[in-house]
């Protein structure tokens, strides 16, 4: 009866008003792909609107005075700062009085700012800088590093134990703490294995500090490094890395929130095409919390995904997203996912993921979403 209703609707409107897709043998990702290909001709392209001058790494182009002006406007104060005060929002106005906070306001989440957060235990900080470091988002980033090291180390050990050459792609690389920390531990036990490691790194590196740092650490360990500076969303730039394929490990960490969704999907699909059959993707996503509102009011543009949503995106791009290993930090804000390439469809897992997404996901204001 439902199909007959669709046929009647198509006859009444036009044959193109209703579409029927056979999806019995398709995975969740393949189903989404089929739906998108079907409706794409009916959508008005709005690609230009997704491109703006906001840096994908979260740096604003606003001067300190402009940011201060935004933080004292009534909308920010009454709709965010007061209601979310006890969720950590009280820390944000203190950034202007903190050395680390001012660095953040100047550079956004640059490699330099991330290094400060990662190395927070290396030297004592004053009270105001501690307020910055204990901000929920920054604490989540600190937790993420430890999760990444714990996930990456066994992957490196198992592959190096096989005697194979190991090709690792990381972009955006930053200072590559997530790679060098486990590699340094392994090198302490067996330095000769480092000769079989090749790291291919890419980053915008707007401050020109990454290549020399990564080169120095690689030479110290005896690792081969290839570093290219550029924009990951540029297909021509990505093509430079295909000569190194297939890849054993691909890291896509810290950028899924800053890229427009089409660019994120395009990059994940590209990574899937260039991974070995037994390769691993290591990536992450952020759940929307209080900080998402403050970022929007100040001028950041970001995309936030619950783990289940990001898993579906991975599945759409050709990974076995529904069975991806997910680990979260203490506050449940950042989530690290380790995914393999997709094998045979798991219809039970697909159905379970769909039902879970439909019935349990909520936004910060309590509204359910898919």
N, C-alpha and C positions, 0 to 999 in steps of 0.2 A: 504494500500500500504506500509506503514511504517513497519507493522508487517511482511508482505511478504518479505520486504527487509532484515529484521533481520533473517528470516528463511533462505533466500538465503545466507546470510553471514555465518550463522552457518553451512550450508551445504558445503560451500566453504572452511572454516577454520576447524572447528570442532563443534560438538554439544555444547561443553562447552564454546564456544566463545561468545555466546549471551544468555542472561537470560531474562525471562519474569516474572514479579511479578504483581499479582492482588492487587491493593492498594485502591480500591474504599471505603472500610470500615475501613481503617487504619488512625490513627492520623499521624501528622507529625513525632512525635517521633517513632511510630511503623514502619513508612515507612523507616526512616533512619536505624532502627534496622534490618529490612528485607534486605535492601541493603547491610549493613555491613556483615550480616551472609552469604549472597550470594557470596560476593567477597572475604571474608576472606581466603578461601582455596587457592586463587590464589596469595595471597600476601606473600612475604618473610618476616618472622619474623625479626623484628629489635628491639626487646624489650631491648636487652642489650645496644643499643646505647642511649636509653633514660635514663639510669642510669649512673650517674657520681658522682663525689665527691662534686659537688656544693650543699650546704645546701638548702633545700626547702624553708627556710625562708629568703633567699637572702643574707646570710653571705658569703663573699668570703673567700678563704683560702690564700689570698695574703697578704703579709706584706705591710706596708705603702709605703715603697720604691718601691715595685712592682706596686702598684696602681699609685703612682706618675709617674712612668715610662710610664704607659699606658695612663695617661692623657696628657702627653706632646708629644705623638707620632703624626706624621703629619696627620694620618688618623683622629684621634679624633679632632685635632685642625682645620683642613681645611674642613672636611666633616660634622662636628657637631658643634664645639664650635663657630666658626665664623658665619655660616649660621643661627644658632639657638640662637645667642647671645641675641636678644631681645625677645625670647620666654622663658627666664629664665635660659638659659645655663650659663650665666655669673656668676651665683651663685655657680656653682659646684667647680671651683678652690678655692673658699673662704672657702670650708669645711675644708681644711687643717689648716686654721688659727683659726678655731672655736672649742671651747670645745665640743659642741654638734656634730659638723661635724666630729671630730676625734673619738668620741664615735661611730658614725655611720660607719665610715670607719673600725673600729675595729670589731664591732658586727653585721653590716648589720641591717636589720629591725628586731632586737631582741625585746623581751618584754620590755627591759629597754629603748630602743630608742623610741618605741611606747608610753611608759608612758610619756617620755619627751614631745613628740608632743601633746599628749592628755592634759597634764597639763601645756601647754604653757602660760596660763593666771594666773597661781598660783603664779608666782614670776617674777620679772623683769629680762630680759635678755639683754646682751650687744648687740652692733650693729652687730657684726659678727654672734652671735648666732641667731639674728633675721633674718639675711640673710638665714641661714639654715632653720629656721621655716617657712619662707615665700616661700620657694621653692615650685613649683606648686604641686608636688607629696605629699609633707608633708602637705600642706594646704588641699589637697583632703582627706588625712587620717583624719585630724582634723574635716573636715566637715562630714566625714562618721560617726564618733562617734555620732554626734548630730542627724544625720538621723536615726541611729540605735536606739538610746534612744527613739526617737519619734515614731518609728515603734514598738518597743518591749513593751513599757509601756502599750498601750491599749490591747495588746495580753495577758499580764500578768493580768491586771485588770479584763478582761472579764472572764478568766478562774478561777481566785481566787474567783470572785463573785459567781460562781456556787457551791462553797464549795468543789471542787474536789482537789485531790492531783495533784501537778504540777511537771512534770518531764521534765527537760531541759538539753539538751546535747549541749555543746559548745567545739569545737575543730577546730583549735588551740585556746585555751582559752586566752592566754596572761594573763593580769591582770583582764580580764573580766569587764572592765569599762562599756561595753555596757549592761551588765546584772545588775551589782550592783548599778549603778546610778538610774535606774527606780525602782529597788527593795527597795532601801533606801528611795525613795520618798513615795512608798506605805507603807512601814513599819512605816513611820512617822505618817500615819493616822490610820493604823490598824496593830499593831505589831503581833497580834495573827495569821494572815494569813501566816506569814513567816514559821510557823511550818509545813505547807503543801507544802513547796517548797523543791525540791531535785535537786541540780545541779550536773551533771556529767561532769567533765572537763578533757580534755586531751591536752597535749602539749609535744613537745620535751624538753622544759625547759633546754637548754644546760648549763645555768648558775646557775641552782638550786635555783632560787629565787621565783618561782611562788607558789608552794604548800603551803609554810608557809604563804604567803601573802593572798592567797585565803581562807585558813583555818581560819585565824584571822578575816577576814571580814565576813565570814559565821557565825562564832560563835557570833560575835557582833550582827548580825541580827537574830540569832536563826534558820539559814538555815542549812539543811543537805547537806554536800558536799562529793562527791567522786571524788578524783583526781588520774589519772593514767598518768604516764610518758612514752611516747613511740611514735612510728612512725605510723601515721594514714594510710600510704600506706601498712602497714603490715596487711594482712587479719587475722592472728592469734591474733594480738593485738586488732583489731576491735571486734573480737568475745567476748572479755571480757565485752563489753558494752551491748551485746544483752540481758543479764539478766535483764536490766533495761527497756527494751522495753515493751509496745509501748511508744514513746516519744511524749510529747505535742509540744515542740518547739525544733528545731535543728538549731544551728548556725554554719555556715561554712563561716567564714569571714577572709579575708586577706591571703588566701592560694591558691585560684584558679589560680593566676598568676604564682606561684612558682612551682606548681606540674606539671609533665608531663601530657598531655591530657588524656592518658588512666587511670592514677591514679585518676584524677579529676572525670572522668565519673564513675569509679568504686566506689568511695566514695559517690557520689551523689546517685547512684543506691542503695547502702547500706542504706543510710539515708532514702530513700523512703520506703524501706522494713520495717523499724523500726519506722515509724511515725504512730500515730493514724490516723483514717480516717479523723478527723477534725484538724489534726496537721498542723503546719506551718514550712516551711523551710525559714530561713533568711540567705541570702548569698550575695556575691558581686563580681564584676568584674571590671577590669581596661581597659580603651580604650587606644590604643597606641598613645602616643604623643611624644614630643621631648625627654623626659627623657628615652624613650624606646631605642633610639639610643645610648645615652651615656652609659646606662647600658650594652648594648651589647658590646660596644667597651672596657669597663673596664673588662668585664668577667661574668656578670650576665646572666643567661638563664631564660627567662620568657615567658609566654604566655598571650597575651592580647586579649580581646573579646569585641566587641561592644555589647550593651545590647541585640539587636535582636539575635545575634549569641548565646549569653549565654542563652537566653530564649529557643532557639531551643535545646540547650544541655540539659536544664532542662526537656524539653518535651520528649526528647529521653530517659531520665533516669526515666520517669514515673510520673513527675510532670505536672501540668497544666501550663507549661512554657509560652505559648503564651498569657495568661491573667495575668501573674505575675505582681504584683505591682512594678513599677520601680521608684526610686527616685535618683536624681543625685546631686552632690555638685555644688558649684558656678561656677567651671571651667569645668564641664562636663567631668571630668577625671574618677572619681570613681562612680560606680552605685550600689545601694543597691536594691536587689530584694527580695520580699516576695511572696512565691509560695505555693499553696495548692496541694493536690494530684489530679491527673487527673480524670476527670469525663468523660462524653460522648464527642466524637470527635466534634470539632467545625470547620467544613470544611471551612467556610467563613473566620474564623480567620487564619487558616492554609494558605489559598490562599493569604490572605492579607500580612501575614508575609513573605511568599516566595517572592512575588513581591517586597515588600519593601527592602528585603535583596538584591535581584538581581539588583535593580535599584539605590539604594541610598548610600550604604556603600562604604566608601573610606578609603584608608590608608593614613598616613601622607604625602606621596609623591604625592597624588592625584589619584593613581590607584584604580580602583574599585575592590572589592573582595567579595567573598561569605563567 
